[in-house]
Amino acid sequence: MPSPEAGFVITIDGPAASGKSSTAREVARALGIRRADSGAIYRAVTAARLRRGDPPTSWTEQSVLDAAAAVSLVPVTDSFEVRIDGVGIDAELRGPAVTAMVSRVAGMQSVRARVDSLMRTCARDVAIVVDGRDMGTAVFPGAALKIWLVADVEVRARRRSLEMRGVEPDDEEVARAASALLARDEADARQTKPATDAILVDTSRLTPSEQVDRIVALANERISSL
């Protein structure tokens, strides 16, 4: 099977906890190309703004955009490392303060434009897999392959709880996580919608390897047709 050339883009979009990040990572690995994570960039911008110390109630869009100037992407073996002031900050990105504010930051149009520009720069010289909520609509409308992942909210909630705690959640935990995800879905609704030419993949009853295999097969079909 031939390798995809520079500029070949696969977008994987969908709501929170639909499996975008893990799927994109494994699809990129299977195809031997890099993965760029838009969510990590928004989290880095949020973390950069939090570092300034003043309360989120005082944030303006311009102040968040100014903080975004410290965020960069550096190519590594199979992805792009997100850095603040040149330093990798992966653990900081997953902290509760960042999680609480990232949806608000992602809704700021000038910040979205900045993140979109960083993502497009990644795709200029290499083939990539990108995941997020509007990769196939706003960022890469001409992508070679667009995937829209969905899953039942209870399934997403169980996955998110398991990811956060490392143990199988009980029904009460799943219910709380489902409520939080529905609120997140509502907050993200403006930018979370499938492209008209996206292929829907429902992961509710698929294993992680099955959903990766399905997308890799679709990607290989596109690569072969070029």
Order of alpha helices (4+ residues) and beta strands (2+ residues): beta-alpha-beta-alpha-alpha-beta-beta-beta-alpha-alpha-alpha-beta-beta-alpha-alpha-beta-alpha
